Amino acid sequence: GQQVMQIPQYQHVQEGEDFTTYCNSSTTLSNIQWYKQRPGGHPVFLIQLVKSGEVKKQKRLTFQFGEAKKNSSLHITATQTTDVGTYFCAAIQGAQKLVFGQGTRLTINP
Amino acid sequence: SQTIHQWPATLVQPVGSPLSLECTVEGTSNPNLYWYRQAAGRGLQLLFYSVGIGQISSEVPQNLSASRPQDRQFILSSKKLLLSDSGFYLCAFATSGLAGTGELFFGEGSRLTVL
């Protein structure tokens, strides 16, 4: 079935540095979702991208969907300690299943 | 408002013992329901999903099973646990199907340790 590959698996940054995680698929995606999971917590929905080339911003977070709808990225500008957690991309498979990438675990040195 | 409740939050079970995790949703009707498992430090593996009462789709063949006896109730079970069943189990729902708004709402999770 459809898979989404996410890189890097881990990222450690100094507070204030930028962070980017990438999600790639071998097939065209109908849409892509992003979730954040705080340590010890459950995943929380951040955003959904649907259109080719779409770019959405949430404060310091910028989400992009590739022109071919096969890749996506999440960029955080000037990380803060509250950004710590694991970020997942997810894509719909068939009509009713959401398949998650392996996630990128972000740790921050204050 | 829509809420999801999942219990128990943590449990420690011996190998070979049975398992029952329960999830209920409030504030919506006919949701899609999902069980995911997350091994330590790993991604989310879809185990089962349901689009209606009594309708269960299994994604990974293993010694787990799921049931949906009521519209907003989803149960994950096992007759005999294995060590490899340890992990963080997450129940989730979608209100209008993934083709709609698409957002999944997750429960707080159940952390299972099999010894």
Contacts between the chains, C-beta under 8 A, distances in Angstrom:
chain1	res1	chain2	res2	distance
A	6	B	43	7.9
A	31	B	102	6.6
A	33	B	102	6.3
A	33	B	103	7.3
A	33	B	104	7.8
A	35	B	104	7.8
A	41	B	108	7.9
A	41	B	109	7.9
A	42	B	90	5.9
A	42	B	106	4.2
A	42	B	107	6.5
A	42	B	108	5.7
A	42	B	109	5.1
A	43	B	44	7.0
A	43	B	90	7.3
A	43	B	104	7.6
A	43	B	106	5.2
A	44	B	106	7.3
A	45	B	103	4.6
A	45	B	104	6.5
A	45	B	105	7.4
A	48	B	101	7.7
A	48	B	102	5.4
A	48	B	103	6.9
A	88	B	43	7.0
A	88	B	44	6.7
A	90	B	104	7.8
A	92	B	98	4.9
A	92	B	99	7.3
A	92	B	102	6.8
A	95	B	97	7.0
A	95	B	98	6.7
A	95	B	99	5.6
A	96	B	32	5.8
A	96	B	49	6.2
A	96	B	51	5.7
A	96	B	57	7.8
A	96	B	97	6.4
A	96	B	98	5.7
A	96	B	99	8.0
A	97	B	46	6.1
A	97	B	49	6.1
A	97	B	57	8.0
A	97	B	59	7.4
A	97	B	98	7.2
A	98	B	34	7.4
A	98	B	46	7.4
A	98	B	94	7.8
A	98	B	98	5.9
A	98	B	102	7.7
A	98	B	104	5.8
A	99	B	46	6.6
A	100	B	36	7.7
A	100	B	43	5.5
A	100	B	44	4.1
A	100	B	46	7.8
A	101	B	43	6.5
A	102	B	42	6.9
A	102	B	43	4.0
A	103	B	42	7.8
A	103	B	43	5.1
A	103	B	44	7.8
A	105	B	41	7.3
